[in-house]
Amino acid sequence: MFLIVKLLLLLWLFATRPPVHSVTLELTHLDNDSSSTKLSYFVSSTMSIFDVKDDQEVDMVTFDGFKVWNCTDGAEKLQSAKVIYNEFGARVVLLTTKQKYSKLELYCYLNTLNGWVLLNSVNPFNISLLETDTKSDDNTKGVVTKVDSTSTEVTKDTSTTTGTTPETNTSDSTSSDVGEVRVDLANVPEPPMCRRCSYVVDGILYSIHYFHSGNKYNKLFYEGKMFYQLPKGKQLAGSCIYMRNSKPIFIDLLLSKPEKSNFVYFELTESGFAKISREEFKEKLQKYKTVPTTVDLSKSYSKTYTTNNSTRFNRTRGEGISKVDCMLYTPNDGYVIRKVVDGELSVVESENDILEVRYYNLGGQKLLSMIFQEGPNFQYKYYTYFGDLGKWSASSEYFYYKLIDEYVKSEGKYSIDLKNTLSSKYLLVQKDSFLHQLNFLPNSSSLVNAVYDHGRLIWTARKPNETCIFVWYQFQYNLLYLVSKIDGEHANYYYQKNGHSWTYIVHEEFRRRFSFIFSTNDVLDLKNNLFGFDVKENGNAFTVQPRHFHLIGKVTYGTSVVWSSSSSLKCYSAKIIYDTNATNVYLYLKDYEGNSYTKLYKTLDNDLTKLELSYSETGNLEEVGTLPTSETKVEKSENADEKLDKNKESDTVTVIPKGVDPEEVFDTVENTVVDTANVDKVDTVVDKVDNKVDTSDKVDAAADTADTSDKVDTDTPVTEDSVKTSDESVKQETSYTSFAKKEYDKVVDTWNTFNNVYNPETSDKPEETVKHLGVDPEESLFETDTTHKEAVEKEKSDKKADVEEKELVKEVDEYLGGMLDIQKMKSTKFGDFVDARNHGLNYLLFTPRPGYPVRYLRDGFETIWKSHSKECVALSVFLKDGAPFMLELFVKCSVEVSRHFFQLRHNRWHPVGSHEYDILTNSL
């Protein structure tokens, strides 16, 4: 019963076993069904790895159609294949196979001019191609090798895992022509009796020959001189000549017989090639291998070269022999120096071997001497580092030794140059990039008698035994503090750099400048009762001063920034005066040079959130961090009202197209509601006059500021001088499409004035700049004053109609006072538009160009966001099913940037919070 159950289980396993498919693996196809492929990247090569799937059996491996390997034993299974590429293409193929109940085997194939050749697994520098002599005539007839001048087409058994190749039919006469006894490896026979290939590894040229299995060579020559005779029973299967600098150094021979094969090694000596053992061959070959390496003077350790401290002895002086320490770089075994660098600076690169590099750092003066091998000769070369040029340059031997001698003469005395920020044996340099400062700490045994700045003298010792023991240098403000020591006493020196020269300053001046740089910057918040400051009250005036070693870095009222400091201007105190109608804030400022300034900020409508700059002591003082007035309301001017009444009562007659009521045109804005349909009709008038003029953007800008469903924004400052366009006037306008050019100019000028009135830029101006808009009887043109009228008349007389059309198109299509329609982002000229869908992302990006801030954002006729004090510096529109869904704005106010989020719901844009925005965008 147990046997029956076991048999049924085995039958079930065989029934459920997935079918196995025999396939051919093409190594140039990375995407195939028989294997999983991945790539690995190295410094100078790339490897593609093919892992054969379990349900696939590979019976042949090809590369670009040429066979590399085929399965000759049904029990042998290919597990993986690897192809190694370098700059010349595919070079090596590694195949991993396994037979049942046996170990894994690795086969290495090399790409040669004669195709893919199997490398010997024992010695990777020799190619083992064992050819067996098949006595069967039937088998011989079926396998013929086809050879041409460039490549070899190998048939079924050319390159297999068994290491056998087919026999080529050759006549006895052919064999006798080539020779059966001797062969000169310097002049080997041509195919098919011999095939050859060559490659270079580690500077050694490998010239490999494969001899036909039917050869009878028993005496081997090189350049006419015999060096070896084959033993009886063995056959010459292959040879390899190792060459260095076009000269042979070694030869190895592959001798084969039916049972096994072996290698014989020879070395070139003065008397010719001498036989050596395998161990000697490996040891001597390693010495000839040269891997190019690079010496970096800024590093003291590398596995490719050795670094040692060396000493150069100079001529005898009065006290004996002087010596100079240096660094000596020599290559390790198997490496040769071909390039020398100093960090990121390249010193020299040579095709010849550099046997030795000697490096000196003589108190900041860098010197190099190198020994180059040029064939059998040697050459010395010298290099010097020039700090002002920032590079190494070749120098003469005289100049090289002269610098060393001068250093020896001044041995024991050093100097400090602020340009040299690298530590040395006598000087420790500490750099703090955050504080922008350098600390120079000389060794206690070193005598520093001078301090330089790029070769310009700053300080020198007053007495022979005076030495510098500490230098502090603030390189942002060019402030220097130096401490010297003489006879156990210390002296302090202070210097300030002005232009290219250094000036000595007194201790009090240095203390003031030091305090300006490193004082703590506090924030003065006018809303939080001036907490943390010394406050003195005098009636309605409050004097605010920071604590000791503190300065005022920013003045705010809550989240509104009134003023902020800079690296060259800071606040030392403030004075606040509360009046009945306004609040005055005086800021007492000083710059790094000690110059004093005063700034006065006044409130509008006694609202501390609306402080604006009213006075500055100097006209050239740059206003740092001043917040523009936010939504400033312009008070009505009595003079303007009087002018309005006067103009209404005047006898001036305004020429208006027929059917338009003048009272309706100049009615006040408080009762104004602009009909977008009628505005579109104005657009129709312009289009009918000249179809080339596109005013759609201008109409959209005007229509959005006063939508049919919304009143004019009460936050936008307006005056009684604004213009109302009535339904009746616009309808009457459409009947005059056949007017001459003069009538067209009237429409254009009226349209320009209409846009200027509703432009958010002009509507924010004070009422003194927004004059009463009169009407010229002759030109039907809105004018602000007589001067402007004359300028317009002169301009119209000088320009032709085509110039006016170009100006109108430019005004309409380009920058519209900070307005941006998200439907026209792609065609807008004053910003950069990016469609991220081209990169697989679902959003659109828009960035305004400098000088074109966006303060008014809309979607068609809908206003999304608008501000007079803030500007949008970037925006992104997220798309869902190709339509806008979410909107993100980056809004800048003073020096701070905040994010605003909007969502499109029920065809309207609604603001949302950042958390809700993140949830919605992540869902996309």
Helices and strands as residue ranges (DSSP letters): H 2-16, E 21-26, E 35-41, E 46-52, E 56-63, E 66-70, E 76-86, E 89-99, E 104-112, E 115-118, H 137-142, E 146-147, E 152-153, H 172-178, E 182-184, E 194-201, E 204-211, E 219-222, E 225-229, E 235-244, E 247-256, E 261-269, E 272-276, H 278-288, E 291-296, E 305-317, E 320-331, E 335-342, E 345-362, E 365-374, E 377-386, E 391-395, H 397-409, E 413-417, E 427-432, E 437-442, E 447-453, E 456-460, E 467-474, E 479-486, E 489-498, E 501-504, H 507-518, E 520-525, E 534-538, E 541-545, E 550-557, E 560-564, E 569-578, E 583-591, E 596-604, E 607-616, H 638-649, H 662-665, G 669-671, H 676-689, H 696-705, H 727-733, G 734-736, H 741-758, H 760-763, E 774-775, E 782-783, H 786-798, H 801-813, E 819-821, G 822-824, E 831-835, G 836-839, E 843-848, E 856-859, E 862-866, E 871-880, E 883-893, E 896-905, E 908-912, H 914-923
